[in-house]
Structures are given as C-alpha cells and as structure tokens.
Amino acid sequence: MNSLLLPFMLALTILCQSSYSTSLPNYVHLNLINSSNAIVSFARFDIQELDKEMGEFNAAKKRENQRKVIEHFINVTKIVHRIEELHLKNTEKGLYYYFTNGRHIDSAIRTISAHFHYMKHMGGMEEDTLFNFTATIAQRKVKPFYTRPVHLFYMLLFGSECDNFDEECRLFIKDINDLPNINEVSNQISCKQQKSPQQLFYSLYKDFALTKLKAYLLIEYSIMIQKVSGSGDLIENRNTVRRNFDEIASKDLTSLKNVTTKADRFLWRCEHSDFTHKLNVTYDEVTRLLQGYIENEVDLNNDESCTQSCHNYYNTTRSGCFDSKFCAQQPQCLGRIHNCQSLDSPLWICQSPENSNRRYDYIEDSKGERQGSTKQCWRNVNSAESWRRWFFIECSYCFCLCDEPGPKSDRYFNLRATLSDVKADKVVTGVRFVKKNRVFHLQIQQAKFLPHGVINESTVEWIPVDEYDIKDPSVKEGIDYHTLSYQSRALDLDEALKTADNTFVVTGVRFQLLDHLNLKVHFSKFDFATGKLVNSELNNIWISKDNSYNRQQIYLDNVDVQTRSYNYAEPLSKDDQYVEFTNTGMLEDAAQTTVPFIDIQDVACIPPVPLAGIGISLAGNKGYGGFVAPKVISYDLAAHL
C-alpha cells in the first residue's frame, strides 16, 4: 500500500467504526514503525480537519468543541491500544532497570500511560479540570512545575532543558542518551526475559517509541483543547513538538538499526533465581551410563586369581562371586566393567534404596574419607575387606565403572527427523529436550509464519514426539535411536547451525550418528514480504557440522552434580566442541550420577519469532557436571528495519 494512503485509510477505518474491528489492516497489525507513522500522519490530518471545522474560538460552542476533540482523541487511542497489545503484551514492564539507572525512564513511561488513559475520560469532567490538565501537557504551566519528573517525556518533545538543580531530570536525559550506546546484555538478563539480546533491544525501542507516540498525541490534542477553550492556537508549540518528534523518531530508528545490527541473537534458558532445580520439570538425566561399582579382583577374571592390580582391569566383566563375600550382598554389574582402581581396605558401604538409580549413597575407606553423601545411612552399613592368599597375594577391592544397559539406564537418543508443517507455512519457533519411554527427543514448537517476519501467536504449538518403544521389533537401533555406551557417548556442541542466507528459517531438527551424536537442522527458504515458504526441494536443506575429527573435548573429570552448585550456570561451550556423558567424581559423588544433565525447559523467545539457527550447548560451573541444552538464534530483524 502506498505510504501516502495510510493516514487516509486509517482515518476511514476509525471514523466509520464506533468500536474498532478485531480485524486490523495489515499495516497496523504487523509493522510497528509503519503503524506509528500512519497514526502520526492521521493525527495531523485529523487536527487539520478539526481546525477547519471549528474555525475561530466560539465561546457558545466551547463545551461542545472540547468534547468533540476528546472524541477524536478516543478514536485514535483505540488504534494505539491495539498496536500496544500486539507489540508489547509480552514485554515485561521495567526493562529499563536492566540497562540504565532505570527508574527515571520507567516512572516517566508509567506517567504517560496514566495520562493517556485519563485523557479518554475527560469529556465528562468539569471544564476547569479538562482545561488545567491539557494546559499542563500543552506547556502552559510554569517551567518548574512542567519539568517535574512526571513530565519528562513532554519536556523531551518540547526540547526543554533540565533545571540545574533537577537531578532526576538530568539522570533521565543521561539514560535517554545512553540507550543507543548499549551494545551488549548479560546472559542472565536475556535468558530470564526469554528474549535474545536483539529482541530485548527491539522491545526497549517499541516500549519507548509507543510512549513517545502517546506523549505526542496527548500534546497534539491538548493544544487543540486549549485552542477551543480560548487560549489561542499555540501554533508555535505545535510546530516545535512536531519537528522534535520527527527528529527524535528518525534518530531512534537509526540508533535501533545500529544497536540491533551489533546485537547478539542467541537465546538459552537459565536457572531460576532461587536455583530451584526440579527433576522431570526443569531437567532430566541420562541414568546409569557409567556408574561407580565395587568388586573384588578375584571376581573380575575367569581364573579367580589375585595376581594383578585393579588398574589392569579396564574393560572386563564380572565372572563370579567368590566365597559369597560383599559381591553377594549387592546387585551385580551385568554389563562391561571399566577403569578399575584400588581402594584402601576395609570399606564401609551404604547401599542405596532399591528404587534409586544409585548403587551407593556413600563409601567410606580405612582413612575415614567418605565418597558421596555425608548423611547418615538409611540402612545397615555393609563392610568389605581385602584378604590374602598364601600370606603374600592380596585380593583387593577395586572401584570400577559399570556400563550396564537395562531398565534403570535411560541412555537413548532419537534419530528420527522432526519437521514443521512447511506446506501450511509453519516454521520452528522453539525447541526443547523431552524424555519419552526412556528416549531423549528434540521436540519443536511450530507456528504460522506471517508477512514481515511476524508469527501468528494463536497458532503456536508443540509437535508431539514419536513415543515409540525401543523393544518394538519394528524400531531399529542406529536408525530410529542411538544407545549411549562407554565407547560411544560423545555429543557435539555448536553455538548454532545456520545458513549464510537471511532468506532461510528453521523448519526441522534431528540427531545423526557420526563419530559422535551430531545435530542436523532443516531450513526452508521464505519470502519476507508474504511470509510464504518456498516448498521446492532445492529450497529445503539440511545443515550439520561434520568435523568430529577436529573438535575440542570439554572434559568433565571429577565433577559434582550441577544441582549442588550455588552459582548460576554459565555457558561453557563454543563452536566445534564436544562433551562425553560420564560419571561424577568418586570423591564428590561416589561416581553414581551420569553428567551432564539434560535441560528440558522450553527454549523459545517471548513473543515467538522465527529462528535462524539452533545449536546444542553446555552450561554449568567449574567443578560441576552442567546441563546440556538447546540454544536458538532468533531471525535477524536488523536487515529489514
């Protein structure tokens, strides 16, 4: 639509409907900048028509004309409120506290919103109340009153300077000037807001732009109220405000382009402020992949000999239970046994409850050193002590790692592809890990794509994952799922898989098995103006980073479980790295837990946006096992501003 027609189409829409339709014109529904420009153009057109209609001041029609101006103002506010609902309904109030001194801008924003609401009800109030309220906004009051903090946005539009003694005013101006220079935002702010840094900056811009739009409209119609009330047309004030508003809007848009071009677009989910980790709610676990296991050397070989050392048993199996010693008092390891090491005898062992994924709550050696829990044992403690043969051969107890697939070991990752409904122009807007029937899946959130990169929020949905059972004869290992093992337990980590072309968005995900478990992301080409996906084979592509041979490993040696940390988990990984699922440290946890954990929180921007990429990252703290989680990159809006 020709931009010159926008104010007239808007005028026709407003004037022909007593209550605004739920079906908004596209230029109002989808684009904040165009919508604001259209409202400003219409308001000026509307003021011009009111001027012509009312002519010179007429005392006999003063009250009638005042109410007519208020009616026109109310018509404009209907569109403003609809735009505010569409563009700011998911914006947390108080965003400015994260970036500036905050309260000066935040309180001024609340004041303008209150004035905007108050003005709509002025038609039924006393004439003096209406006159005095609009006189204040139209800069008819004395300057010291006008420049109080509640009027800082009006002051900005009038180009007034702060009083030398007004500290709050000067801090407000400083905050305003600092906003365009912000070029980064902390991970904690971004993930708590569930917005990429670029989205955060854009949210700030939208909040700020709509507030200035409200302040501008309040001034325009307040000046008109003053004119029909006999205070003159204040044409100089009107021209000043219009000129300043246009300059500020242009400057703000330029600043937005500069900031968003430089801004990070990554989003990941962080911990809650009170570190409330909840199994099956915020995280899940790979269980019993490698787990600390105590066995005597005599039971680690077929000869029942004790002539070697524990460290010689790096890949073996349990061969028996000699003389029904401690081996008969604990569940045996039915899988492979790896990486054994000697323990100081005697040992006192607190075995875990039968329904636990742990084997031991703690192990205490002859030196009194305890590995694992410091709590009192819930049951009678078992003892185990090495013994000698022929006085000089010792049969020692070893501490090994048990790799035992079974009903207590959830170690499976889905290899099937998950795609959005590209035929219905639906794109991926979020992703999360879920565990179904002991299999970890990457589940996608999809939604309908609209023109100009907008998402139809009413269509947002999580696509159900395939809830297959690995015992089903039709389900094949290596095709439908991958089983982690001591030999194959690496997961590739990348910031985000994306295309170099800004005309592609994410439409699917899957894992593939290379040397490591490796992420693949599906992309579809789209038309930004129409929001339509190009559904041809050439324009639907899979992208992955197959460079396992050149990746750097992140080692998790002798770590504790992440949920015991009292610090926020911070990103630990970067592109071209990998991590192996492994056991916690012996001293820290008796090697009973598989780390890293799997973060199962939604990773989706609020409000939803199309994604330009998806990655897998590791977050945690030094000395802890961390969380594996998806990481998304929001679509780059800067190119279209």
C-alpha positions as CSV (number, residue, x, y, z in Angstrom):
1,M,0.0,0.0,0.0
2,N,1.3,3.4,-0.9
3,S,2.5,5.2,2.3
4,L,0.7,8.4,1.4
5,L,-2.6,6.5,1.6
6,L,-2.0,5.1,5.0
7,P,-3.3,8.0,7.1
8,F,-6.5,8.3,4.9
9,M,-7.2,4.6,5.1
10,L,-6.7,4.7,8.9
11,A,-8.9,7.7,9.1
12,L,-11.6,6.0,7.1
13,T,-11.3,2.9,9.4
14,I,-11.6,4.9,12.6
15,L,-14.3,7.3,11.6
16,C,-16.5,4.6,10.1
17,Q,-16.4,2.3,13.2
18,S,-17.6,3.2,16.6
19,S,-15.7,0.3,18.1
20,Y,-12.6,-0.8,16.3
21,S,-12.8,-4.1,14.4
22,T,-10.8,-7.1,15.6
23,S,-9.6,-7.5,12.0
24,L,-6.8,-4.9,11.7
25,P,-5.4,-3.6,8.4
26,N,-2.1,-5.4,7.7
27,Y,0.0,-2.3,8.1
28,V,-1.4,-1.8,11.6
29,H,-1.2,-5.5,12.6
30,L,2.3,-6.3,11.5
31,N,4.6,-3.4,11.5
32,L,5.1,-1.1,14.5
33,I,7.1,1.6,12.6
34,N,4.6,1.8,9.8
35,S,1.7,1.8,12.2
36,S,3.2,4.6,14.2
37,N,3.9,6.7,11.1
38,A,0.3,6.1,9.9
39,I,-1.1,7.3,13.3
40,V,1.0,10.4,13.4
41,S,0.0,11.2,9.8
42,F,-3.6,10.7,10.6
43,A,-3.5,12.7,13.8
44,R,-2.0,15.7,11.9
45,F,-4.7,15.3,9.2
46,D,-7.3,15.0,11.9
47,I,-6.2,18.1,13.7
48,Q,-6.1,20.0,10.4
49,E,-9.7,18.9,9.7
50,L,-10.8,19.9,13.3
51,D,-9.2,23.3,12.8
52,K,-11.2,23.9,9.6
53,E,-14.4,22.6,11.1
54,M,-14.2,24.7,14.4
55,G,-12.7,27.8,13.0
56,E,-12.0,30.7,15.4
57,F,-12.8,30.4,19.1
58,N,-16.6,30.3,19.8
59,A,-17.5,30.7,23.5
60,A,-21.0,29.4,22.8
61,K,-19.7,26.1,21.4
62,K,-16.7,25.8,23.8
63,R,-18.0,22.8,25.7
64,E,-19.3,21.1,22.6
65,N,-16.0,21.6,20.8
66,Q,-14.0,20.3,23.8
67,R,-16.0,17.1,23.8
68,K,-15.6,16.7,20.1
69,V,-11.8,16.9,20.4
70,I,-11.9,14.3,23.2
71,E,-14.0,12.0,20.9
72,H,-11.4,12.3,18.2
73,F,-8.6,11.6,20.6
74,I,-10.5,8.5,21.8
75,N,-10.8,7.2,18.3
76,V,-7.0,7.5,17.9
77,T,-6.4,5.8,21.2
78,K,-8.3,2.7,20.0
79,I,-5.7,2.1,17.4
80,V,-2.8,2.9,19.7
81,H,-4.1,0.4,22.3
82,R,-4.5,-2.3,19.7
83,I,-0.9,-1.8,18.5
84,E,0.3,-1.8,22.1
85,E,-1.5,-5.1,22.7
86,L,0.1,-6.6,19.6
87,H,3.6,-5.4,20.1
88,L,4.1,-5.0,23.9
89,K,1.8,-7.6,25.5
90,N,4.7,-9.9,26.2
91,T,7.1,-7.1,27.3
92,E,8.0,-7.2,31.0
93,K,7.5,-3.8,32.4
94,G,10.6,-2.3,34.0
95,L,13.0,-3.5,31.2
96,Y,14.9,-0.2,31.6
97,Y,16.2,-1.3,35.0
98,Y,18.4,-3.8,33.3
99,F,20.1,-1.2,31.1
100,T,20.1,2.2,32.8
101,N,19.5,3.9,36.1
102,G,16.1,2.8,35.1
103,R,13.6,4.2,37.5
104,H,13.6,7.6,35.8
105,I,12.5,6.3,32.4
106,D,10.3,3.7,33.9
107,S,8.3,6.1,36.1
108,A,8.0,8.5,33.2
109,I,6.6,5.8,31.0
110,R,4.0,4.9,33.6
111,T,3.0,8.5,33.9
112,I,2.4,8.9,30.1
113,S,0.3,5.7,30.1
114,A,-1.7,7.1,33.0
115,H,-2.2,10.4,31.3
116,F,-3.3,8.7,28.1
117,H,-5.9,6.7,30.0
118,Y,-7.0,9.7,32.0
119,M,-7.5,11.9,28.9
120,K,-10.0,9.5,27.4
121,H,-12.4,10.2,30.3
122,M,-12.0,14.0,30.2
123,G,-15.2,14.6,28.1
124,G,-17.4,14.0,31.1
125,M,-15.3,16.0,33.6
126,E,-15.6,19.6,34.8
127,E,-14.5,22.2,32.3
128,D,-11.8,23.6,34.6
129,T,-10.3,20.1,35.2
130,L,-10.1,19.5,31.5
131,F,-8.6,22.9,30.8
132,N,-6.0,22.6,33.6
133,F,-4.9,19.1,32.7
134,T,-4.4,19.9,29.0
135,A,-2.8,23.2,29.8
136,T,-0.1,21.4,31.8
137,I,0.6,19.0,28.9
138,A,0.5,21.8,26.3
139,Q,3.3,23.6,28.2
140,R,1.0,26.4,29.6
141,K,2.2,25.9,33.2
142,V,5.3,27.5,34.7
143,K,8.5,25.7,33.8
144,P,9.4,24.4,37.4
145,F,6.1,22.5,37.5
146,Y,6.4,21.3,33.9
147,T,9.9,19.9,34.3
148,R,9.0,17.7,37.3
149,P,9.8,14.0,36.7
150,V,6.2,13.2,35.7
151,H,6.5,15.4,32.6
152,L,9.9,14.3,31.4
153,F,8.6,12.9,28.1
154,Y,6.7,16.1,27.3
155,M,9.9,18.0,28.1
156,L,11.8,15.9,25.6
157,L,9.3,16.6,22.8
158,F,9.3,20.3,23.6
159,G,13.1,20.4,23.6
160,S,13.2,21.9,27.1
161,E,16.4,21.8,29.2
162,C,16.7,20.5,32.7
163,D,16.9,22.9,35.6
164,N,20.4,22.9,37.0
165,F,19.1,21.6,40.4
166,D,16.9,18.9,38.9
167,E,18.9,15.7,39.4
168,E,16.1,13.4,38.4
169,C,15.7,15.3,35.1
170,R,19.4,15.1,34.3
171,L,19.5,11.4,35.0
172,F,16.6,10.9,32.7
173,I,18.3,12.7,29.9
174,K,21.5,10.7,30.6
175,D,19.6,7.4,30.4
176,I,18.0,8.5,27.2
177,N,21.3,9.3,25.7
178,D,22.9,6.1,26.9
179,L,20.4,3.7,25.4
180,P,21.7,3.9,21.8
181,N,25.2,3.2,23.1
182,I,24.4,-0.1,24.8
183,N,26.0,-2.9,22.8
184,E,25.7,-6.0,25.0
185,V,23.4,-7.6,27.5
186,S,24.2,-10.3,30.0
187,N,23.2,-13.9,29.5
188,Q,21.2,-13.9,32.7
189,I,19.1,-10.9,31.6
190,S,18.5,-12.4,28.2
191,C,17.5,-15.9,29.3
192,K,15.3,-14.7,32.2
193,Q,13.4,-12.5,29.8
194,Q,13.3,-15.3,27.2
195,K,14.4,-12.9,24.5
196,S,17.6,-12.8,22.5
197,P,19.6,-9.6,23.1
198,Q,18.4,-8.3,19.8
199,Q,14.8,-8.9,20.8
200,L,15.5,-7.1,24.1
201,F,16.8,-4.0,22.3
202,Y,13.8,-4.1,20.0
203,S,11.4,-4.4,22.9
204,L,13.0,-1.4,24.5
205,Y,12.6,0.5,21.3
206,K,9.0,-0.5,20.9
207,D,8.2,0.5,24.5
208,F,10.0,3.8,24.2
209,A,8.5,4.6,20.7
210,L,4.9,3.9,21.8
211,T,5.4,6.0,24.9
212,K,6.7,9.0,22.8
213,L,3.8,8.4,20.4
214,K,1.4,8.6,23.3
215,A,3.1,11.8,24.6
216,Y,3.0,13.3,21.2
217,L,-0.7,12.6,20.7
218,L,-1.5,14.0,24.2
219,I,0.3,17.2,23.3
220,E,-1.4,17.5,19.9
221,Y,-4.9,17.1,21.2
222,S,-4.2,19.1,24.4
223,I,-3.1,22.0,22.2
224,M,-6.4,21.6,20.3
225,I,-8.4,21.6,23.6
226,Q,-6.6,24.8,24.6
227,K,-7.5,26.4,21.3
228,V,-11.2,25.6,21.5
229,S,-11.1,26.8,25.1
230,G,-9.9,30.3,24.1
231,S,-6.2,30.1,24.9
232,G,-5.0,30.6,21.3
233,D,-3.9,28.1,18.7
234,L,-0.4,27.7,20.2
235,I,0.9,27.1,16.7
236,E,4.5,27.7,17.7
237,N,4.2,25.0,20.3
238,R,2.6,22.6,17.8
239,N,5.3,23.2,15.2
240,T,8.1,22.7,17.8
241,V,6.7,19.4,19.0
242,R,6.1,18.1,15.5
243,R,9.6,19.0,14.4
244,N,11.2,17.5,17.5
245,F,9.0,14.3,17.3
246,D,10.0,13.7,13.7
247,E,13.7,14.2,14.5
248,I,13.6,12.0,17.6
249,A,11.8,9.2,15.8
250,S,14.3,9.3,12.9
251,K,17.2,9.3,15.3
252,D,15.7,6.5,17.4
253,L,15.3,4.3,14.3
254,T,18.9,4.9,13.2
255,S,20.0,4.0,16.7
256,L,17.9,0.9,16.7
257,K,19.4,-0.2,13.4
258,N,22.9,0.3,14.7
259,V,22.3,-1.5,18.0
260,T,20.4,-4.5,16.5
261,T,23.0,-4.9,13.8
262,K,25.6,-5.5,16.5
263,A,23.4,-7.3,19.0
264,D,23.7,-11.0,19.8
265,R,20.7,-13.1,18.7
266,F,21.3,-16.2,20.8
267,L,18.9,-17.4,23.5
268,W,19.3,-20.2,26.0
269,R,17.4,-21.0,29.2
270,C,19.0,-20.2,32.5
271,E,18.3,-21.2,36.1
272,H,15.7,-19.6,38.4
273,S,17.0,-17.1,40.8
274,D,16.5,-19.5,43.7
275,F,18.2,-22.4,41.9
276,T,15.0,-24.5,42.1
277,H,16.2,-27.5,40.0
278,K,13.4,-30.0,39.6
279,L,13.9,-33.4,38.1
280,N,11.4,-34.1,35.3
281,V,10.4,-30.4,35.4
282,T,13.5,-28.3,34.6
283,Y,16.0,-31.1,33.9
284,D,16.2,-34.8,33.3
285,E,19.1,-37.3,33.4
286,V,20.8,-40.0,31.4
287,T,20.9,-42.7,34.1
288,R,23.4,-45.4,34.9
289,L,25.5,-45.0,31.8
290,L,28.8,-45.2,33.7
291,Q,28.4,-45.8,37.5
292,G,30.8,-46.4,40.4
293,Y,30.9,-50.1,41.3
294,I,32.9,-52.0,43.9
295,E,34.1,-55.5,43.1
296,N,37.0,-57.7,44.3
297,E,39.8,-58.5,41.9
298,V,39.0,-62.2,42.3
299,D,35.6,-61.7,40.6
300,L,37.0,-59.7,37.7
301,N,38.7,-62.6,35.9
302,N,37.8,-66.2,34.9
303,D,40.7,-67.7,36.9
304,E,39.6,-66.3,40.3
305,S,43.2,-65.1,40.6
306,C,44.5,-62.0,42.5
307,T,47.9,-61.7,40.9
308,Q,47.3,-58.4,39.1
309,S,46.4,-54.9,40.2
310,C,43.0,-53.2,40.0
311,H,44.2,-50.8,37.2
312,N,44.8,-53.8,34.9
313,Y,41.0,-54.3,34.7
314,Y,40.0,-51.5,32.2
315,N,37.5,-53.5,30.2
316,T,36.1,-56.7,31.6
317,T,33.0,-58.3,33.1
318,R,32.0,-59.8,36.4
319,S,32.9,-63.5,36.3
320,G,31.6,-64.8,39.6
321,C,31.1,-64.2,43.3
322,F,34.0,-65.9,45.2
323,D,33.1,-67.2,48.7
324,S,29.8,-65.1,48.7
325,K,31.6,-62.1,50.2
326,F,30.4,-58.5,49.6
327,C,29.6,-59.5,46.0
328,A,26.6,-61.5,47.3
329,Q,25.3,-58.5,49.2
330,Q,24.9,-56.1,46.3
331,P,23.3,-56.1,42.8
332,Q,25.9,-57.3,40.4
333,C,27.0,-55.4,37.3
334,L,25.6,-57.2,34.3
335,G,27.4,-55.1,31.7
336,R,31.0,-54.2,30.9
337,I,33.3,-53.1,33.8
338,H,35.9,-50.3,33.0
339,N,38.7,-48.3,34.5
340,C,39.2,-50.0,37.9
341,Q,41.3,-48.5,40.7
342,S,42.4,-49.7,44.1
343,L,40.6,-48.8,47.3
344,D,42.0,-48.7,50.8
345,S,40.6,-51.6,52.8
346,P,38.5,-52.0,54.9
347,L,35.4,-50.3,53.4
348,W,32.1,-49.3,54.8
349,I,29.5,-49.1,52.1
350,C,26.0,-47.6,52.4
351,Q,23.9,-49.1,49.6
352,S,21.1,-47.0,48.1
353,P,17.4,-48.0,48.2
354,E,16.3,-50.5,45.6
355,N,14.2,-47.9,43.8
356,S,17.1,-45.5,43.4
357,N,19.2,-45.0,40.3
358,R,22.3,-45.0,42.6
359,R,24.1,-48.1,43.8
360,Y,25.7,-46.5,46.8
361,D,24.8,-43.4,48.9
362,Y,28.4,-43.3,50.2
363,I,31.6,-45.3,50.5
364,E,34.0,-44.8,53.5
365,D,37.5,-46.1,53.5
366,S,40.0,-47.1,56.2
367,K,41.3,-43.5,56.4
368,G,37.8,-42.3,57.3
369,E,37.4,-40.5,53.9
370,R,33.8,-40.6,52.7
371,Q,32.9,-40.5,49.0
372,G,29.3,-39.5,48.3
373,S,26.6,-38.4,50.8
374,T,27.5,-37.0,54.2
375,K,24.2,-38.1,55.6
376,Q,23.6,-41.0,57.9
377,C,22.9,-44.3,56.1
378,W,19.3,-45.2,55.9
379,R,20.1,-48.9,56.4
380,N,22.8,-51.1,57.9
381,V,26.2,-50.4,56.5
382,N,28.0,-53.2,54.6
383,S,31.6,-53.8,55.2
384,A,34.2,-55.2,52.7
385,E,37.8,-56.0,53.5
386,S,40.6,-57.3,51.2
387,W,42.1,-60.6,52.2
388,R,45.3,-62.5,51.5
389,R,46.2,-65.8,49.9
390,W,49.4,-67.6,51.0
391,F,50.3,-64.6,53.0
392,F,51.8,-62.6,50.1
393,I,49.0,-62.3,47.5
394,E,46.3,-59.8,48.4
395,C,42.8,-60.0,46.8
396,S,41.9,-56.3,46.7
397,Y,38.6,-54.5,46.4
398,C,38.5,-52.3,43.3
399,F,36.4,-49.3,42.4
400,C,35.3,-49.5,38.8
401,L,32.8,-48.1,36.4
402,C,29.8,-50.3,35.4
403,D,28.4,-49.8,31.9
404,E,25.1,-51.7,32.2
405,P,22.2,-51.2,29.8
406,G,18.9,-52.2,31.5
407,P,15.6,-51.0,32.8
408,K,17.3,-48.5,35.1
409,S,19.5,-47.0,32.4
410,D,17.9,-44.3,30.3
411,R,20.6,-43.8,27.6
412,Y,18.8,-43.5,24.3
413,F,18.6,-40.6,21.8
414,N,16.1,-40.3,19.0
415,L,17.5,-40.2,15.4
416,R,14.2,-39.6,13.6
417,A,13.6,-36.2,11.9
418,T,11.0,-33.8,13.2
419,L,9.7,-31.2,10.8
420,S,7.3,-28.3,11.0
421,D,4.3,-28.2,8.7
422,V,6.0,-26.4,5.8
423,K,3.1,-26.8,3.5
424,A,1.0,-24.7,5.9
425,D,3.8,-22.1,6.1
426,K,4.7,-23.1,9.7
427,V,8.2,-22.6,11.0
428,V,10.1,-23.6,14.1
429,T,9.8,-21.1,16.9
430,G,11.2,-23.1,19.8
431,V,12.9,-26.3,20.8
432,R,13.3,-28.4,24.0
433,F,14.5,-31.8,25.1
434,V,11.9,-34.3,26.3
435,K,12.3,-37.9,27.5
436,K,9.6,-40.3,26.4
437,N,9.8,-44.1,27.0
438,R,13.4,-43.6,28.2
439,V,14.4,-41.9,24.8
440,F,15.5,-38.3,24.6
441,H,13.9,-36.3,21.8
442,L,14.4,-32.8,20.5
443,Q,10.8,-31.5,20.4
444,I,10.0,-28.5,18.2
445,Q,7.5,-25.7,18.6
446,Q,5.9,-24.5,15.4
447,A,3.7,-21.6,14.4
448,K,2.3,-20.0,11.3
449,F,4.6,-17.5,9.5
450,L,3.1,-14.1,8.5
451,P,4.5,-11.3,6.4
452,H,7.4,-9.2,7.7
453,G,8.8,-11.9,9.9
454,V,5.8,-11.9,12.3
455,I,4.5,-15.1,13.9
456,N,0.8,-15.8,14.4
457,E,0.8,-16.4,18.1
458,S,-2.6,-18.2,18.1
459,T,-1.1,-21.0,16.1
460,V,1.9,-21.7,18.4
461,E,2.0,-25.4,19.3
462,W,4.5,-28.1,20.4
463,I,4.5,-31.0,17.9
464,P,4.1,-34.3,19.7
465,V,7.2,-36.6,19.6
466,D,7.2,-40.2,18.4
467,E,6.5,-42.2,21.5
468,Y,8.0,-45.5,20.2
469,D,9.2,-48.3,22.4
470,I,12.8,-49.4,21.8
471,K,11.6,-53.0,22.5
472,D,9.3,-52.8,19.5
473,P,10.6,-55.2,16.7
474,S,10.0,-52.5,14.1
475,V,12.1,-50.0,15.9
476,K,15.8,-50.3,15.0
477,E,18.9,-49.2,16.8
478,G,21.1,-47.0,14.7
479,I,18.1,-46.0,12.5
480,D,15.4,-44.8,15.0
481,Y,17.6,-44.3,18.1
482,H,21.1,-44.3,19.3
483,T,22.3,-46.1,22.5
484,L,25.0,-44.4,24.5
485,S,27.8,-46.7,25.7
486,Y,31.3,-46.4,27.1
487,Q,32.6,-46.5,23.5
488,S,30.0,-44.1,22.0
489,R,28.9,-41.3,24.4
490,A,30.0,-38.1,22.8
491,L,27.7,-35.2,21.9
492,D,28.7,-32.5,19.5
493,L,28.3,-28.9,20.8
494,D,27.8,-25.9,18.4
495,E,26.6,-22.4,19.1
496,A,24.1,-22.6,16.3
497,L,23.7,-24.3,12.9
498,K,22.5,-21.6,10.5
499,T,22.7,-20.6,6.9
500,A,24.6,-17.6,5.5
501,D,21.5,-16.6,3.6
502,N,19.0,-14.5,5.6
503,T,16.1,-15.8,3.5
504,F,16.1,-19.2,5.3
505,V,14.4,-20.1,8.6
506,V,14.4,-23.3,10.7
507,T,11.8,-25.9,9.8
508,G,13.1,-29.0,11.5
509,V,15.7,-30.8,13.6
510,R,17.2,-34.3,14.1
511,F,20.2,-36.1,15.5
512,Q,22.5,-38.2,13.4
513,L,25.3,-40.6,14.4
514,L,28.7,-39.8,13.0
515,D,31.7,-40.4,15.3
516,H,29.6,-38.5,17.8
517,L,25.9,-37.8,18.3
518,N,25.5,-34.8,16.0
519,L,22.8,-32.2,15.4
520,K,21.2,-31.5,12.0
521,V,18.9,-28.6,11.3
522,H,16.4,-28.3,8.5
523,F,16.0,-24.9,6.8
524,S,13.4,-23.6,4.3
525,K,13.5,-20.6,2.1
526,F,10.8,-17.9,2.6
527,D,9.5,-14.7,1.2
528,F,9.8,-11.9,3.8
529,A,7.1,-9.8,2.3
530,T,4.4,-12.5,2.1
531,G,5.5,-14.9,4.9
532,K,5.3,-17.8,2.5
533,L,7.7,-20.7,2.5
534,V,9.1,-21.8,-0.8
535,N,8.2,-25.5,-0.9
536,S,10.6,-26.8,-3.5
537,E,13.2,-29.4,-2.9
538,L,16.1,-27.1,-3.7
539,N,14.8,-24.6,-1.1
540,N,14.6,-27.1,1.8
541,I,18.0,-28.1,3.1
542,W,19.7,-30.0,6.0
543,I,22.8,-28.4,7.6
544,S,25.2,-30.0,10.1
545,K,28.8,-29.7,11.1
546,D,30.6,-32.9,10.4
547,N,34.0,-32.3,11.8
548,S,34.2,-34.7,14.7
549,Y,37.9,-35.3,14.0
550,N,38.7,-31.6,14.6
551,R,36.5,-30.9,17.7
552,Q,37.9,-30.0,21.1
553,Q,36.6,-32.0,24.0
554,I,35.2,-30.4,27.2
555,Y,36.4,-32.7,30.0
556,L,34.2,-33.4,33.0
557,D,36.7,-35.0,35.3
558,N,35.9,-35.5,39.0
559,V,32.9,-33.2,38.9
560,D,29.9,-32.9,41.2
561,V,26.2,-32.8,40.1
562,Q,25.2,-29.4,38.8
563,T,22.2,-29.1,41.0
564,R,24.5,-28.7,44.1
565,S,26.1,-25.5,42.7
566,Y,25.1,-22.2,44.3
567,N,26.1,-20.2,41.3
568,Y,24.2,-19.5,38.1
569,A,25.1,-21.9,35.3
570,E,27.0,-20.0,32.7
571,P,27.7,-21.1,29.0
572,L,30.8,-23.3,28.9
573,S,30.9,-24.4,25.3
574,K,31.5,-22.8,21.9
575,D,31.6,-24.0,18.3
576,D,33.4,-27.2,17.3
577,Q,33.5,-28.8,20.7
578,Y,32.0,-32.0,22.2
579,V,31.3,-33.5,25.6
580,E,31.2,-37.1,26.7
581,F,28.5,-38.3,29.1
582,T,30.4,-39.6,32.0
583,N,30.2,-40.3,35.7
584,T,30.6,-37.8,38.6
585,G,33.7,-37.8,40.6
586,M,34.4,-40.5,43.1
587,L,35.2,-38.2,46.0
588,E,32.3,-35.8,45.1
589,D,29.5,-38.3,44.5
590,A,31.0,-41.9,44.6
591,A,30.7,-41.7,40.8
592,Q,27.0,-42.5,41.0
593,T,25.5,-39.9,38.6
594,T,25.7,-39.5,34.9
595,V,26.6,-36.0,33.8
596,P,25.9,-33.6,32.2
597,F,22.2,-33.4,32.9
598,I,19.7,-32.6,30.2
599,D,17.9,-29.2,30.5
600,I,14.3,-29.8,29.5
601,Q,13.0,-26.2,29.7
602,D,11.4,-24.6,26.7
603,V,13.9,-22.6,24.6
604,A,11.6,-20.2,22.8
605,C,11.5,-16.5,22.5
606,I,8.6,-14.5,24.0
607,P,7.0,-13.3,21.9
608,P,7.6,-16.1,19.4
609,V,9.9,-15.3,16.5
610,P,11.2,-17.4,13.5
611,L,14.5,-19.0,14.2
612,A,17.7,-18.5,12.1
613,G,19.5,-21.4,13.7
614,I,19.6,-24.0,16.5
615,G,22.6,-25.4,18.4
616,I,23.4,-27.6,21.4
617,S,25.4,-26.0,24.3
618,L,26.8,-26.9,27.7
619,A,26.2,-24.6,30.6
620,G,27.5,-25.0,34.1
621,N,30.2,-24.0,36.6
622,K,33.8,-25.2,37.2
623,G,33.7,-28.4,39.2
624,Y,30.2,-29.3,38.3
625,G,28.7,-31.5,35.5
626,G,26.5,-28.9,33.9
627,F,23.4,-29.0,31.7
628,V,23.2,-29.8,28.0
629,A,20.5,-27.6,26.4
630,P,19.4,-26.4,23.0
631,K,20.4,-22.9,22.1
632,V,18.5,-20.9,19.4
633,I,19.3,-17.9,17.4
634,S,16.4,-15.5,16.5
635,Y,15.8,-14.4,13.0
636,D,17.8,-11.2,12.2
637,L,15.4,-8.3,12.1
638,A,18.1,-5.6,11.6
639,A,18.3,-6.2,7.9
640,H,14.6,-5.3,7.5
641,L,14.3,-2.2,9.7
